[in-house]
Amino acid sequence: MEWTGARYADGPTAQVRTWIDATAQRVWELVSDVELMPSLSAELQSIEWVDGASGPALGVRFVGRSTHEALGEWSTTSRVVEFEPPRVFAWAVQGPDAPTATWRFTIESADGGTWLHEWMRMGPGRSGLSLAIDRMPEKEQKIVFVRMREFETNMTATVEGIKKLAEGAGRVDA
């Protein structure tokens, strides 16, 4: 896990990666199946394509519903902002102009298998975390640090779940 930035305005980023003993196409099939993601996440509860979309493509939108012990329940609308099968799949949460977060999967064939990278950036748009920072600005760095550690845990579980599925270990439950 790598992450940078201590303040929300810095646009903190996080990245995890894993090597998968499967083809890039197989990994792509799993990564681009956003409806699979709730089964790999403790936070994300459901995904639903909107505006008549039934799968990933550049510009399409989906609604994600999440829950968190300290943050409660919420839903966000995301737009696919990068779609380059079988290499890159990315979406901006709450719109591409001032997203509350941007998430990206990158897939690289290597060494007879595939490297899977998951990357995310907080902001620059305001999010639920912004509300916590507004209430306790003196604790901003700690708030960001804790949330980035949660992202690290969730992202690691996601890429490991994709690895297990791609390598044929069956369905993974979070």
Buried (B, 14 or more C-beta within 10 A) or exposed (E): EEBEBBBBBBBBBBBBBBBBEBBBEBBBBBBBBBBBBBEBBBBBEEBBBEEEBEEBEEEBBBEBBBEEEEBEEEEBBBBBBBBEBBBBBBBBBBBBEEBBBBBBBBBBBEEEBBBBBBBBBBBBBBBBBBEBBEEEEEEBEEBBBBBBEBBBBBBBBBBBBBBBBBBEEEEBEB
